[in-house]
Amino acid sequence: MASRLEYLIDVLKSEQGLTELEIPEKVEEQEVLYRALQNVRYPAPVTADFLYQQDRYLQEKLVEKGVVDLKDLTPILPNLYLWLLVWRLMPLSMRPTVSF
C-alpha cells in the first residue's frame, strides 16, 4: 500500500497533468517533490479525503519535528530570536560557521 505522502503526490501529479512523473523511493526526496508540487499548484478545491490525508501527514511531521517556543530560546543580543529560530531549523549541513 502506498504511503500517505505518495497518495498526496499522486493527487497533485494528476491535477497538474504530470502522471508520467515518477515518485522517488527515498522519503526525503518525496518530501521535496511534495513541497514543489504544492508550491506550483493553483488555488482550487480539493476532496475531503485529500484534506484529511494532508492534515494527518502534516500532524505527523509536527510531532516528528516538534515546535520551537520563543521562551525556550536564549538571546545572544536583544531581538535576535528570529535568527536563532531559523538557525535551529536549518539543517546542519547548511549552517555557516559563525563565532560569537
Order of alpha helices (4+ residues) and beta strands (2+ residues): alpha-alpha-alpha-alpha
